[in-house]
């Protein structure tokens, strides 16, 4: 089965470890696996002071600490918001209230990515 490819697992921050596990779990679902084949983008996720990059390229998913220089999508929120979204909470209210900041992409293009980082 496909898995997230990580450069240095031991160096991952808490958010990167959680996102890796969520994506790995979701890659077991054939419908969500199809989403990765259609995605070719770079996601930077900043939760509080932790930053990570997820790269979707040719059906593979790569993960590393830190921010890519020119991401396709940039998501920023505090850790509590990402935890809430990750366990199935709504991302709409945090988005409307400004607690979740999205830059670099239209929201409808972001939906497949959010499906991959939810339980």
C-alpha positions as CSV (number, residue, x, y, z in Angstrom):
1,X,0.0,0.0,0.0
2,X,1.2,3.6,-0.7
3,X,2.7,5.5,2.2
4,X,3.8,9.0,2.9
5,X,7.5,9.3,2.1
6,X,9.5,11.0,4.9
7,X,13.0,12.3,4.6
8,X,13.9,12.1,8.3
9,X,11.2,10.6,10.5
10,X,13.1,11.3,13.7
11,X,13.2,15.0,13.0
12,X,9.5,15.4,12.4
13,X,7.6,17.8,14.6
14,X,4.3,16.8,16.4
15,X,2.1,18.2,13.6
16,X,4.1,16.5,10.9
17,X,3.8,13.1,12.7
18,X,0.0,13.5,13.1
19,X,-0.4,14.5,9.5
20,X,1.7,11.6,8.3
21,X,-0.5,9.2,10.3
22,X,-3.7,10.7,9.1
23,X,-2.6,10.6,5.4
24,X,-1.3,7.1,5.7
25,X,-4.6,6.0,7.2
26,X,-6.6,7.8,4.5
27,X,-4.4,6.2,1.7
28,X,-5.9,2.9,2.7
29,X,-9.2,4.1,1.3
30,X,-9.3,3.6,-2.5
31,X,-11.4,6.8,-3.1
32,X,-8.9,8.9,-1.1
33,X,-6.0,7.2,-2.8
34,X,-7.4,8.5,-6.1
35,X,-7.3,12.0,-4.8
36,X,-3.5,11.8,-4.4
37,X,-3.2,10.8,-8.0
38,X,-5.0,13.9,-9.1
39,X,-3.1,16.3,-6.8
40,X,0.2,17.9,-7.9
41,X,0.8,20.6,-5.3
42,X,2.8,21.6,-2.3
43,X,1.1,22.3,1.0
44,X,2.7,24.2,3.9
45,X,0.9,23.8,7.2
46,X,1.8,26.1,10.1
47,X,0.3,25.2,13.5
48,X,1.4,27.5,16.2
49,X,5.3,27.5,15.9
50,X,5.5,24.1,14.0
51,X,5.8,24.2,10.2
52,X,5.7,21.3,7.8
53,X,5.5,20.7,4.0
54,X,3.5,18.0,2.3
55,X,4.2,17.5,-1.4
56,X,1.7,15.7,-3.6
57,X,3.4,14.6,-6.8
58,X,2.6,12.0,-9.4
59,X,0.5,10.0,-6.9
60,X,3.1,10.0,-4.2
61,X,3.1,12.0,-1.0
62,X,6.2,13.4,0.6
63,X,6.5,15.1,4.0
64,X,9.2,17.1,5.7
65,X,9.7,19.7,8.4
66,X,9.9,23.3,7.5
67,X,8.2,25.4,4.8
68,X,8.8,25.0,1.1
69,X,9.8,28.3,-0.6
70,X,6.8,28.7,-2.9
71,X,3.9,26.5,-1.8
72,X,0.7,26.0,-3.8
73,X,-1.3,26.1,-0.6
74,X,-0.4,27.7,2.8
75,X,-2.6,26.8,5.8
76,X,-2.1,28.5,9.2
77,X,-3.9,28.1,12.5
78,X,-3.2,27.3,16.1
79,X,-2.6,23.7,17.0
80,X,-6.1,23.3,18.6
81,X,-7.8,24.3,15.3
82,X,-5.8,21.7,13.3
83,X,-6.5,19.1,15.9
84,X,-10.2,19.9,15.8
85,X,-10.2,19.7,11.9
86,X,-8.2,16.5,12.0
87,X,-10.7,14.7,14.1
88,X,-13.6,15.6,11.9
89,X,-14.5,19.1,13.1
90,X,-15.6,21.8,10.6
91,X,-13.0,23.9,8.8
92,X,-15.7,26.3,7.6
93,X,-16.2,28.3,10.9
94,X,-12.5,28.7,11.5
95,X,-12.1,29.8,7.9
96,X,-14.9,32.4,8.2
97,X,-13.7,33.7,11.6
98,X,-10.1,33.9,10.4
99,X,-8.8,31.3,12.9
100,X,-7.7,29.2,9.8
101,X,-5.9,31.2,7.2
102,X,-5.6,29.9,3.6
103,X,-3.3,31.4,1.0
104,X,-2.4,30.5,-2.5
105,X,-5.4,28.5,-3.7
106,X,-9.1,28.7,-4.2
107,X,-11.1,26.9,-1.5
108,X,-12.7,24.4,-3.9
109,X,-9.2,23.2,-4.9
110,X,-8.4,22.8,-1.2
111,X,-11.2,20.3,-0.4
112,X,-9.4,17.2,-1.7
113,X,-6.4,18.0,0.5
114,X,-8.5,18.5,3.6
115,X,-10.1,15.1,3.0
116,X,-6.7,13.6,3.2
117,X,-5.9,15.1,6.6
118,X,-9.1,14.2,8.4
119,X,-10.0,11.1,10.3
